[in-house]
């Protein structure tokens, strides 16, 4: 049998990282995944999909993920049944991620700057510019 899902969507909230009693990290995120088609005279629809990440993937997304970041998820669909705090039986559909990737760059204000003289005859590597540059 085959149970494989590939998603690309924006994180709709910041990731939540928790730890099991055995100290295994688990992270939950929700992805906003727009549908490829738009019915006539209506707005495009978006699916909100819960994703669960474990161990290294959980720590990775917890550390670098944030609301609005584009996340690409390769995983499997899991249908989970549980009883809520009021005693009602519930069903939850979620994607358990096997591999995750960010589809965008994290916005930072830090930039790496190299200082050098643009005149080729006067070029000398500075302290912050590597001397073994291959060009």
Biotite code that builds the C-alpha atoms (Angstrom):
import biotite.structure as struc

atoms = struc.array([
    struc.Atom([0.000, 0.000, 0.000], chain_id="A", res_id=1, res_name="UNK", atom_name="CA", element="C"),
    struc.Atom([1.065, 3.591, -0.524], chain_id="A", res_id=2, res_name="UNK", atom_name="CA", element="C"),
    struc.Atom([0.518, 6.517, 1.830], chain_id="A", res_id=3, res_name="UNK", atom_name="CA", element="C"),
    struc.Atom([2.628, 9.443, 0.617], chain_id="A", res_id=4, res_name="UNK", atom_name="CA", element="C"),
    struc.Atom([1.938, 13.183, 0.696], chain_id="A", res_id=5, res_name="UNK", atom_name="CA", element="C"),
    struc.Atom([3.940, 16.104, -0.656], chain_id="A", res_id=6, res_name="UNK", atom_name="CA", element="C"),
    struc.Atom([2.857, 19.598, 0.441], chain_id="A", res_id=7, res_name="UNK", atom_name="CA", element="C"),
    struc.Atom([4.105, 23.128, -0.064], chain_id="A", res_id=8, res_name="UNK", atom_name="CA", element="C"),
    struc.Atom([2.456, 25.846, 1.986], chain_id="A", res_id=9, res_name="UNK", atom_name="CA", element="C"),
    struc.Atom([2.972, 28.772, 4.314], chain_id="A", res_id=10, res_name="UNK", atom_name="CA", element="C"),
    struc.Atom([3.122, 28.243, 8.052], chain_id="A", res_id=11, res_name="UNK", atom_name="CA", element="C"),
    struc.Atom([-0.031, 29.796, 9.516], chain_id="A", res_id=12, res_name="UNK", atom_name="CA", element="C"),
    struc.Atom([1.433, 30.133, 13.018], chain_id="A", res_id=13, res_name="UNK", atom_name="CA", element="C"),
    struc.Atom([4.762, 29.821, 14.769], chain_id="A", res_id=14, res_name="UNK", atom_name="CA", element="C"),
    struc.Atom([5.844, 26.221, 15.396], chain_id="A", res_id=15, res_name="UNK", atom_name="CA", element="C"),
    struc.Atom([5.104, 24.675, 18.787], chain_id="A", res_id=16, res_name="UNK", atom_name="CA", element="C"),
    struc.Atom([7.844, 22.382, 20.105], chain_id="A", res_id=17, res_name="UNK", atom_name="CA", element="C"),
    struc.Atom([7.139, 20.059, 23.030], chain_id="A", res_id=18, res_name="UNK", atom_name="CA", element="C"),
    struc.Atom([8.902, 17.044, 24.489], chain_id="A", res_id=19, res_name="UNK", atom_name="CA", element="C"),
    struc.Atom([7.504, 13.604, 25.273], chain_id="A", res_id=20, res_name="UNK", atom_name="CA", element="C"),
    struc.Atom([8.106, 12.095, 28.721], chain_id="A", res_id=21, res_name="UNK", atom_name="CA", element="C"),
    struc.Atom([11.074, 10.273, 27.118], chain_id="A", res_id=22, res_name="UNK", atom_name="CA", element="C"),
    struc.Atom([12.463, 13.716, 26.084], chain_id="A", res_id=23, res_name="UNK", atom_name="CA", element="C"),
    struc.Atom([11.762, 13.217, 22.347], chain_id="A", res_id=24, res_name="UNK", atom_name="CA", element="C"),
    struc.Atom([11.065, 16.528, 20.581], chain_id="A", res_id=25, res_name="UNK", atom_name="CA", element="C"),
    struc.Atom([7.774, 16.873, 18.697], chain_id="A", res_id=26, res_name="UNK", atom_name="CA", element="C"),
    struc.Atom([6.660, 19.956, 16.777], chain_id="A", res_id=27, res_name="UNK", atom_name="CA", element="C"),
    struc.Atom([3.258, 20.870, 15.368], chain_id="A", res_id=28, res_name="UNK", atom_name="CA", element="C"),
    struc.Atom([2.609, 23.406, 12.639], chain_id="A", res_id=29, res_name="UNK", atom_name="CA", element="C"),
    struc.Atom([-0.340, 24.280, 10.449], chain_id="A", res_id=30, res_name="UNK", atom_name="CA", element="C"),
    struc.Atom([0.177, 24.891, 6.748], chain_id="A", res_id=31, res_name="UNK", atom_name="CA", element="C"),
    struc.Atom([-2.001, 27.080, 4.575], chain_id="A", res_id=32, res_name="UNK", atom_name="CA", element="C"),
    struc.Atom([-2.015, 25.350, 1.195], chain_id="A", res_id=33, res_name="UNK", atom_name="CA", element="C"),
    struc.Atom([-3.919, 27.159, -1.569], chain_id="A", res_id=34, res_name="UNK", atom_name="CA", element="C"),
    struc.Atom([-5.793, 25.000, -4.038], chain_id="A", res_id=35, res_name="UNK", atom_name="CA", element="C"),
    struc.Atom([-4.658, 25.014, -7.652], chain_id="A", res_id=36, res_name="UNK", atom_name="CA", element="C"),
    struc.Atom([-8.086, 25.857, -9.009], chain_id="A", res_id=37, res_name="UNK", atom_name="CA", element="C"),
    struc.Atom([-10.550, 28.667, -8.347], chain_id="A", res_id=38, res_name="UNK", atom_name="CA", element="C"),
    struc.Atom([-14.284, 28.139, -8.853], chain_id="A", res_id=39, res_name="UNK", atom_name="CA", element="C"),
    struc.Atom([-15.998, 30.833, -10.912], chain_id="A", res_id=40, res_name="UNK", atom_name="CA", element="C"),
    struc.Atom([-17.170, 33.933, -9.032], chain_id="A", res_id=41, res_name="UNK", atom_name="CA", element="C"),
    struc.Atom([-15.530, 32.869, -5.760], chain_id="A", res_id=42, res_name="UNK", atom_name="CA", element="C"),
    struc.Atom([-12.260, 33.404, -3.986], chain_id="A", res_id=43, res_name="UNK", atom_name="CA", element="C"),
    struc.Atom([-9.517, 30.800, -4.212], chain_id="A", res_id=44, res_name="UNK", atom_name="CA", element="C"),
    struc.Atom([-9.841, 28.228, -1.451], chain_id="A", res_id=45, res_name="UNK", atom_name="CA", element="C"),
    struc.Atom([-7.137, 27.303, 1.009], chain_id="A", res_id=46, res_name="UNK", atom_name="CA", element="C"),
    struc.Atom([-6.703, 24.074, 2.928], chain_id="A", res_id=47, res_name="UNK", atom_name="CA", element="C"),
    struc.Atom([-5.369, 24.277, 6.486], chain_id="A", res_id=48, res_name="UNK", atom_name="CA", element="C"),
    struc.Atom([-3.320, 21.148, 7.138], chain_id="A", res_id=49, res_name="UNK", atom_name="CA", element="C"),
    struc.Atom([-1.845, 20.108, 10.478], chain_id="A", res_id=50, res_name="UNK", atom_name="CA", element="C"),
    struc.Atom([1.692, 18.718, 10.300], chain_id="A", res_id=51, res_name="UNK", atom_name="CA", element="C"),
    struc.Atom([3.540, 16.798, 13.022], chain_id="A", res_id=52, res_name="UNK", atom_name="CA", element="C"),
    struc.Atom([7.339, 16.612, 13.038], chain_id="A", res_id=53, res_name="UNK", atom_name="CA", element="C"),
    struc.Atom([9.514, 14.426, 15.244], chain_id="A", res_id=54, res_name="UNK", atom_name="CA", element="C"),
    struc.Atom([13.087, 14.479, 16.530], chain_id="A", res_id=55, res_name="UNK", atom_name="CA", element="C"),
    struc.Atom([15.626, 16.383, 14.375], chain_id="A", res_id=56, res_name="UNK", atom_name="CA", element="C"),
    struc.Atom([12.951, 17.725, 12.024], chain_id="A", res_id=57, res_name="UNK", atom_name="CA", element="C"),
    struc.Atom([11.013, 19.048, 15.020], chain_id="A", res_id=58, res_name="UNK", atom_name="CA", element="C"),
    struc.Atom([14.069, 20.852, 16.379], chain_id="A", res_id=59, res_name="UNK", atom_name="CA", element="C"),
    struc.Atom([14.980, 22.206, 12.915], chain_id="A", res_id=60, res_name="UNK", atom_name="CA", element="C"),
    struc.Atom([11.554, 23.700, 12.216], chain_id="A", res_id=61, res_name="UNK", atom_name="CA", element="C"),
    struc.Atom([11.199, 24.872, 15.816], chain_id="A", res_id=62, res_name="UNK", atom_name="CA", element="C"),
    struc.Atom([14.494, 26.751, 15.587], chain_id="A", res_id=63, res_name="UNK", atom_name="CA", element="C"),
    struc.Atom([14.210, 28.259, 12.091], chain_id="A", res_id=64, res_name="UNK", atom_name="CA", element="C"),
    struc.Atom([10.492, 28.222, 11.326], chain_id="A", res_id=65, res_name="UNK", atom_name="CA", element="C"),
    struc.Atom([8.089, 31.108, 11.804], chain_id="A", res_id=66, res_name="UNK", atom_name="CA", element="C"),
    struc.Atom([4.628, 32.172, 10.751], chain_id="A", res_id=67, res_name="UNK", atom_name="CA", element="C"),
    struc.Atom([4.590, 32.935, 7.012], chain_id="A", res_id=68, res_name="UNK", atom_name="CA", element="C"),
    struc.Atom([7.608, 30.818, 6.038], chain_id="A", res_id=69, res_name="UNK", atom_name="CA", element="C"),
    struc.Atom([7.203, 28.495, 3.066], chain_id="A", res_id=70, res_name="UNK", atom_name="CA", element="C"),
    struc.Atom([7.546, 24.881, 4.210], chain_id="A", res_id=71, res_name="UNK", atom_name="CA", element="C"),
    struc.Atom([7.808, 21.859, 1.938], chain_id="A", res_id=72, res_name="UNK", atom_name="CA", element="C"),
    struc.Atom([6.759, 18.614, 3.603], chain_id="A", res_id=73, res_name="UNK", atom_name="CA", element="C"),
    struc.Atom([7.184, 15.019, 2.467], chain_id="A", res_id=74, res_name="UNK", atom_name="CA", element="C"),
    struc.Atom([5.290, 12.621, 4.705], chain_id="A", res_id=75, res_name="UNK", atom_name="CA", element="C"),
    struc.Atom([2.276, 10.422, 5.244], chain_id="A", res_id=76, res_name="UNK", atom_name="CA", element="C"),
    struc.Atom([-1.352, 10.989, 6.222], chain_id="A", res_id=77, res_name="UNK", atom_name="CA", element="C"),
    struc.Atom([-2.377, 9.808, 9.680], chain_id="A", res_id=78, res_name="UNK", atom_name="CA", element="C"),
    struc.Atom([-5.954, 9.614, 10.949], chain_id="A", res_id=79, res_name="UNK", atom_name="CA", element="C"),
    struc.Atom([-6.024, 9.688, 14.722], chain_id="A", res_id=80, res_name="UNK", atom_name="CA", element="C"),
    struc.Atom([-9.035, 9.030, 16.956], chain_id="A", res_id=81, res_name="UNK", atom_name="CA", element="C"),
    struc.Atom([-9.195, 10.440, 20.462], chain_id="A", res_id=82, res_name="UNK", atom_name="CA", element="C"),
    struc.Atom([-11.602, 11.495, 23.210], chain_id="A", res_id=83, res_name="UNK", atom_name="CA", element="C"),
    struc.Atom([-11.652, 15.189, 24.104], chain_id="A", res_id=84, res_name="UNK", atom_name="CA", element="C"),
    struc.Atom([-11.834, 16.615, 27.636], chain_id="A", res_id=85, res_name="UNK", atom_name="CA", element="C"),
    struc.Atom([-15.655, 16.630, 27.475], chain_id="A", res_id=86, res_name="UNK", atom_name="CA", element="C"),
    struc.Atom([-15.763, 12.910, 26.638], chain_id="A", res_id=87, res_name="UNK", atom_name="CA", element="C"),
    struc.Atom([-16.649, 13.390, 22.942], chain_id="A", res_id=88, res_name="UNK", atom_name="CA", element="C"),
    struc.Atom([-15.042, 11.118, 20.374], chain_id="A", res_id=89, res_name="UNK", atom_name="CA", element="C"),
    struc.Atom([-13.010, 13.051, 17.822], chain_id="A", res_id=90, res_name="UNK", atom_name="CA", element="C"),
    struc.Atom([-11.026, 12.320, 14.688], chain_id="A", res_id=91, res_name="UNK", atom_name="CA", element="C"),
    struc.Atom([-7.972, 14.273, 13.575], chain_id="A", res_id=92, res_name="UNK", atom_name="CA", element="C"),
    struc.Atom([-6.288, 14.105, 10.189], chain_id="A", res_id=93, res_name="UNK", atom_name="CA", element="C"),
    struc.Atom([-2.655, 15.184, 10.163], chain_id="A", res_id=94, res_name="UNK", atom_name="CA", element="C"),
    struc.Atom([0.474, 14.736, 8.099], chain_id="A", res_id=95, res_name="UNK", atom_name="CA", element="C"),
    struc.Atom([3.428, 13.093, 9.830], chain_id="A", res_id=96, res_name="UNK", atom_name="CA", element="C"),
    struc.Atom([6.507, 14.576, 8.174], chain_id="A", res_id=97, res_name="UNK", atom_name="CA", element="C"),
    struc.Atom([9.425, 12.417, 7.087], chain_id="A", res_id=98, res_name="UNK", atom_name="CA", element="C"),
    struc.Atom([11.373, 15.226, 5.385], chain_id="A", res_id=99, res_name="UNK", atom_name="CA", element="C"),
    struc.Atom([10.968, 19.000, 5.573], chain_id="A", res_id=100, res_name="UNK", atom_name="CA", element="C"),
    struc.Atom([12.589, 21.838, 3.676], chain_id="A", res_id=101, res_name="UNK", atom_name="CA", element="C"),
    struc.Atom([12.180, 25.583, 3.712], chain_id="A", res_id=102, res_name="UNK", atom_name="CA", element="C"),
    struc.Atom([11.171, 26.921, 0.316], chain_id="A", res_id=103, res_name="UNK", atom_name="CA", element="C"),
    struc.Atom([12.280, 30.456, 1.080], chain_id="A", res_id=104, res_name="UNK", atom_name="CA", element="C"),
    struc.Atom([15.091, 32.271, 2.838], chain_id="A", res_id=105, res_name="UNK", atom_name="CA", element="C"),
    struc.Atom([14.812, 33.388, 6.409], chain_id="A", res_id=106, res_name="UNK", atom_name="CA", element="C"),
    struc.Atom([14.664, 37.174, 6.441], chain_id="A", res_id=107, res_name="UNK", atom_name="CA", element="C"),
    struc.Atom([17.594, 38.614, 8.353], chain_id="A", res_id=108, res_name="UNK", atom_name="CA", element="C"),
    struc.Atom([19.062, 42.027, 8.766], chain_id="A", res_id=109, res_name="UNK", atom_name="CA", element="C"),
    struc.Atom([22.575, 40.652, 9.002], chain_id="A", res_id=110, res_name="UNK", atom_name="CA", element="C"),
    struc.Atom([24.629, 40.655, 5.836], chain_id="A", res_id=111, res_name="UNK", atom_name="CA", element="C"),
    struc.Atom([28.120, 39.461, 5.190], chain_id="A", res_id=112, res_name="UNK", atom_name="CA", element="C"),
    struc.Atom([30.226, 42.216, 3.735], chain_id="A", res_id=113, res_name="UNK", atom_name="CA", element="C"),
    struc.Atom([33.673, 41.909, 2.234], chain_id="A", res_id=114, res_name="UNK", atom_name="CA", element="C"),
    struc.Atom([35.869, 44.947, 1.950], chain_id="A", res_id=115, res_name="UNK", atom_name="CA", element="C"),
    struc.Atom([38.240, 45.234, -0.969], chain_id="A", res_id=116, res_name="UNK", atom_name="CA", element="C"),
    struc.Atom([39.484, 47.860, -3.357], chain_id="A", res_id=117, res_name="UNK", atom_name="CA", element="C"),
    struc.Atom([37.699, 47.708, -6.729], chain_id="A", res_id=118, res_name="UNK", atom_name="CA", element="C"),
    struc.Atom([40.835, 48.768, -8.589], chain_id="A", res_id=119, res_name="UNK", atom_name="CA", element="C"),
    struc.Atom([42.352, 45.455, -9.731], chain_id="A", res_id=120, res_name="UNK", atom_name="CA", element="C"),
    struc.Atom([45.905, 46.797, -9.569], chain_id="A", res_id=121, res_name="UNK", atom_name="CA", element="C"),
    struc.Atom([45.551, 47.801, -5.921], chain_id="A", res_id=122, res_name="UNK", atom_name="CA", element="C"),
    struc.Atom([43.741, 44.653, -4.759], chain_id="A", res_id=123, res_name="UNK", atom_name="CA", element="C"),
    struc.Atom([44.777, 43.338, -1.378], chain_id="A", res_id=124, res_name="UNK", atom_name="CA", element="C"),
    struc.Atom([42.636, 40.988, 0.679], chain_id="A", res_id=125, res_name="UNK", atom_name="CA", element="C"),
    struc.Atom([41.468, 42.547, 3.923], chain_id="A", res_id=126, res_name="UNK", atom_name="CA", element="C"),
    struc.Atom([41.226, 40.751, 7.254], chain_id="A", res_id=127, res_name="UNK", atom_name="CA", element="C"),
    struc.Atom([37.608, 39.837, 6.570], chain_id="A", res_id=128, res_name="UNK", atom_name="CA", element="C"),
    struc.Atom([38.176, 38.656, 2.998], chain_id="A", res_id=129, res_name="UNK", atom_name="CA", element="C"),
    struc.Atom([39.578, 35.171, 2.447], chain_id="A", res_id=130, res_name="UNK", atom_name="CA", element="C"),
    struc.Atom([42.960, 35.050, 0.696], chain_id="A", res_id=131, res_name="UNK", atom_name="CA", element="C"),
    struc.Atom([42.298, 31.743, -1.049], chain_id="A", res_id=132, res_name="UNK", atom_name="CA", element="C"),
    struc.Atom([39.403, 32.951, -3.226], chain_id="A", res_id=133, res_name="UNK", atom_name="CA", element="C"),
    struc.Atom([39.476, 30.940, -6.487], chain_id="A", res_id=134, res_name="UNK", atom_name="CA", element="C"),
    struc.Atom([39.051, 33.977, -8.767], chain_id="A", res_id=135, res_name="UNK", atom_name="CA", element="C"),
])
